[in-house]
Amino acid sequence: MFFLSDMLNRKLTLPKPSEALRGRDRAIATASKHFVSKRPLKGPYPDGLETAMFGLGCFWGAERLFWQTEGVWVTAAVYSGGVTPNPTYQETCTGLTGHAEVVLVVFDPTLVSYADLLKVFWEAHDPTQGMRQGNDVGTAYRSAIYTFSGEQQVQALASRDAYGVSLTGAGHGRITTEIQPAGPFYFAEKEHQQYLARNPSGHCGLKGTGVSCAMPAPASASA
């Protein structure tokens, strides 16, 4: 009983660097091309495209959500927000790497704005659940936004505050989404890339709150 309780606590609490798994120096093997679009997973990406990163729980359904969004050029399932270098899926699921399951989104800002992607993100899951998403429990399934510029950081925070008001008004708790500048991220194994295209009957627990997200007016990162 103590063992089960200890493991659950590990999965619900981010590890300190001294507690994290060691990982490895080399990147783990992954796919070279997107299974659906056949575009290069790791680039090079065309000039003018921008990058975003979102965690909505299990990355299988979350990645499909974004590759089906108009204006998105390519997506990938990645691990980010943790400590362990080049983690595996099994290691990430223990909660001892600190990583979240995240979707890397490369998009054309002339076709879809970052604000549009934020709206998709907020409405597609429940950002009030802490270290879980539905039946998926653990730090790997936390809600997260990792930003690639000051402008993205400003927009993400403003959208969180605005959506928080809407959620509270609808009877939901406070948003627990982690919003931080992007750090190192690691591509997941080939079998996890575009998983629901490879396995059409696979599990997808992605579910929103039903509350619409009204995006705030754009604000400058220097404001």
N, C-alpha and C positions, 0 to 999 in steps of 0.2 A: 504493500500500500504506500509506503514511504517512497519507493522507487517511482511509482506512477505519478505521485504528487510532485516529486522533484522534476521529472521529465516535463510535466505540464507547465510548471513554473518556468523552466528554461525556455519553453516555446513561447511564453507570454511576456518574457522579459528580454530586452536586448542584451547581449553579452558584452562584458567589458573586454577591451583588447586582450587582456591577460587570460580571459576565459575562452576566447574564440578559437576555432579550429585553425591549424596552420596553413592549410591550402597548399598551393604549389606555384612554382615559378613559371611554368608554361601554361598557355591557354588550353582549355579542354577542346576536343574536336567538336565542330559544329558544321552546319550546312554552308555551302558557298553561295547558294542562290535561294531566293524566296520561292517556296513550293508553289505558290499561286501565280505571282507575277513574273517569276523567273529573273527578277532583277537581283543584282549583287547584294547580299545581305550586309556585308561589311563595307560596302563602297568599292571604288570611289562613287560618290553621289554627284549628280549634275550641279553645276554652279547655280546659285540662287535658292537652293533648297535650305530649309531650316530643320532643326532637330528638337524633339520634345521627348519627355519620358514620364510615364504614368504607371502607378500601381493600383490595381482595382481588385486585389485578391488573386486568385489563380490566374496565371497569365494566358491560359489556353483560350478562354472565352474573350478575355480582354483584348488579346491580339487580333482576333477575328473582327471584333467591333471596329478597330481602327483600320485594318486593311480594307474594310468595306466602306470606309468614309471617303467621299469624293475629295480629291486633292492630296491624299496621302500617297506618297511615292513608294515607300517600302516600310515594313515593320519587322521587328525581331523580338523574340522573347529573351530577356536578359535578367541578370541578377545585379542589384545595385543597393546602395545605402548601408552596406555592411563593412566588415573588417577583413574577412578571409579572402586572400587573393585567389582568383581562378577556382571558385567553388564548384562542386558538382550539385546536381539536383538533390541527391540523397543528403548531402551535407547541409544544403540550404534548408531542407525540410526539418532538420533537427533543431533549428533555431540557434545553432551555435556558430553561425557565420555572420549573423546580423543582417543579412541581405533580405530584401523584399523581392518577390516575383514582379517584374516590371516589364512594360512594353516600350521599346524604343520606336519612336514614330518620326520618320523623315517625311517632310511635307512641303508642298509648294505654297508659299504664302500668298501667291496671286490667285489661288483657287480655294484655299481654306485658311482662315486665320487661326492664330494661336487661341484667341478667344473662343472660336468655334470648337476647337478641340477641348478646351476647358469645359465647355457646356456639355459635350459628349461625355467627358470624364465624370462630371458631377452627377449627371442624370442616370448613368448606367450602373451605379452601385450605391451602397449605403455607407457614407463616409463617417458615420458616428459609432462604428462598432469596435474601435480600438484594434487589438491584435487579432482580428479575425475578419472574415467575410462570409456570412451565412454559416454553413456547416464546416467550412475550412477554418481551422483554428491554429493560430501561431503567428509569430512575428513576420514570417514570410508572406503572410496574406494581408498585411496592413495596407491602409490607404496611403498613397504617397504621390507627391509631385516633385520631381527633380528638375530644376531649371537650368537653362544654358545661357542666360543673360540677365542683366538687371531688369530689363523690360519684362521678361517672362516672370521673374520673381514678383514684381509689382502687380502684374495682372493676376497671377495665381493667388496672391494674398487678398487682393481686392475681391476676386470672385468667391473665395472662401468666406469672407465676411458677409458678402451679399447673400450667398446661398445659406449661410448659417441663420440669417434672419428668417428666410423662407422655411427652412426646416423646423426651426423653433415654433414658428406660427402654425405649423402643421402637426405639432406635438412630438417632434423628434428631439433627441438629445443634442449635445454640442458636437461639432465636427472634430474628429481626432486626426485628420489627415496631416501627415508629415510633409512640410514644404521646405525644401532646402536646395541650395545650389548643387548641381550634379557633380558627383565625384566619380571615381572609377566605376566602370560597369563591365560585366562579363557576359558574353553570349552563351545562352544555354545550349545544351546538347541538341544534335540534329533532330532527334525524335520529338523534342518539345517545340521546335520551330514550326509555326503554322499547324499546330497539332490537330485542330478541328477540321482542317482541309485534308490532312492525312487520315484522320479517323472521324468521319462525319457523324457517327453515332456516339462520339466521346462525351464525357461529362462536361457540362458548362453550368456553373452555379451563379453566373452573373445575373444580378437582379437589382434594379433601382428602387428608390423609395416612392416613385410616382409623383414627386414634387418637382415642378418645373424650375429650372435655373435661369433667372433673368440676369444676364450679364451686365455689370456696371459699365459706365462710360469709360473709355480708355484713359489711363493716367500715365504720365511720364515717369521713368525711373529716377529722374532728378528732381521730381516734384516734392 
